[in-house]
Structures are given as C-alpha cells and as structure tokens.
Amino acid sequence: MRRRSLSSLLAALALGACAHPVAPVATGPDMGWELTESADEAKLAFGQDGTDNVVVMLACRPRSGEVLVSLIEAEKRDNPALILEAGSVASRHNAKAQPDMMTDGYIVEASAKADDPALRSFAGGEALSVRLGGRRTHLPADPERGRRFLESCRGA
C-alpha cells in the first residue's frame, strides 16, 4: 500500500519537474495549495493550478501519524536535511535523495510526525517555509486545508 502511494507521489513530482526547470519555482498568483483525500492517502500539494508543476508535496496514510515531505532538488547533497518553519517554530528532518532520471535532479523526501510543531503552526494559519541547504521556499498559509490534512494524518 505504502509503495503504491509513494510511487504515485514520485510520479506526480517527476511530472511536475519534467515540465519545468529543477531550479526553485517562485510562487505566484496562479499557485496555491490543493488537498486530495481518499481512504488510502491524503496529499497536500503546493503548485500551479491545473498543471503538474508541484513545488512541495505533503502526503500521508490516514491516521498513520506520519507525513512525507517531498520536493525536487537540482543538486545532490550528502546527508540532506529539510527544515520546516512556520511562525516562530522550526523543525529539522533528515532526508533522503533519490536520482530522478526525468529531470536529472533529485527527489528529496523527509518524514515528519503529524504533530510536528512547524506543521501544527502551519495548520494554525502561519505561512510555511521549507529549507534545503541554501534554498528556502516560502509557501502561503492555508489554515483550512492545512488543518484538514493534519487531521487526516494524525494517529488514532
């Protein structure tokens, strides 16, 4: 089950990266959060509306208590770490990078708890920043979708 969900997430990220450069994507008026929920998976993605251009993807199995944070990166980093920041809180998560043959970049993934302080702050209405090395991607707040997503992910 997890393998199938992860495969669909990787495919979505790869397709988005394929259509656009691997360099950081600036946020703009045509970009926003999209929440999809099913019995098997919840996904909260920030990207360009109506396209596969996804900047950051948060995904979980409902009630698992775990959130997978994913993004595309241009360069390989040894022992990468993703830092989530929202409001006055930040959390650091060890990540793994896998080559992405479609973009010649890397899919970087880190696991966070659904009750992670930065994710809770984001769900409470704070903007979310994702840092990887020198790259910082600022994402706007979306308290309604953020709250619904984390409620889906939290353990029973």
N, C-alpha and C positions, 0 to 999 in steps of 0.2 A: 504494500500500500504506500509506504513512505517513498519507495523507489519510484513508483509511478508519479506521485505528486512532485517529487524532486525533478524528475525528467520533464514534466510539463513546465515547471518553473524555469529550468535551464533553457528549454526551447524558447520560452517567451523572452527571456533575457537575451538569448543569442539572436533571435529575430530582430529585436529592437536594436541591438548593437550592429547588426548587419546593415540595417537601413541608414545608420548614422555613424559618424566617427566615434572612436572609442574615447576620445577626449571628453572631459566633463561637459555635460549638457547644461546650458543655462536654463533657468526656469523662466517661463514667460506666461502671457495671458492664456495661451492655448494648452497649458499644462495644469494638471491637478491630480488629486487622489481618486482612485477608483477601488471600490470594495466589491469583492465577489465572495460569496459564501455558498458552501454546499455541505452535505453530510460528511464528506471526506476531507474537506480542506477549506480554509479561509485565506484569502490573499488581499493585501492592501498594497497597491502599486501606485507610485507617483510617476506620471509620464504625460505624454502628449495625447490629448483626447482623440480617439478614433484611429490611433496608429499603434504600432508595436514598439514605439520609442519609450522604453521604460528606464527611468533613472535609478530608482531604488524599489526593491520588492521586499515586502514583509509577508511571510507565509507561515501557516501552522496547521496542524491537525487539530480539530476542535477538541477542547478540554485536555490537551496534551501538556499545557503549562510551558511549552517551548515555542519560540519564534525564530524562524530562519530569516536572517537579513542578507540580501544578495544585491550585488551591483557588478558592473563591468568595469575593469581597470585596464589601462593600456600597457603598463609595465609590470614585470614580475617583481614581487617583493618577497624577501625572505622573512618568515615569521610575521606575516601581516597582522595588524590589529585594527579592528573597526572601533571607532569611538562614537557613541551615540550621545548627543547633547540636546537637552530641551529645558528651557527655563534656566535655573541655576544648578541643575544636576547633569552629570556626565557619567557614562559607564563604558568601560573598556572590555572588548571581547576579542579573544584570539580567533583568527580567521584562517581559512584555507583557500588557496587559489588553485584553480584548475585551468589549464590551457583551453581556450575557446578557438577552435580552428576556423570558425566562420569569420572572426574579426581579427585574428592574430593577437588578441588581447587575452584577458584572464577573467574568469568568473570568480569573484571573491565572495565567500559565504562565512557568516558567523552565526552562532547560536546564542540566543539570549533568553532569559526567563520571561514569561509573560508578565511577571510583576517587576520587571526591571525598572529602576527609578526613572530613567530617561523616557522609556515608553509610557509609563504612568503619567509623567508630566506632559508628554505629547497628547495623550488621551484626555488630559485635563484642559487642553487648549493652548499649549505652548508650541511654538514652531520647533521643528526637528532638524538638527544638523547631523550629518554623517561624515566623519573624518576617516580618511585612509591615507596615511603618510601626509604629504603636504596638500592633499586635495580635500577640500571641505565643500560639501553640497548642502546648501540651506533649503529646506523644504517648509512650506507654509503649514500652519496649524489647520487641522480639520477635526475638531473635538468630537463631532458626531460619528464620523467614520472611524476615527481612532479608538473611541470608546467601544463601539460595536465590535471592531476587530479584536481588541484585547479581551472583551467579554467572551468571544468565541474561543479564544486560545487558552484562557485560564483553566487550570485543572479543576476537576470536580470536587 
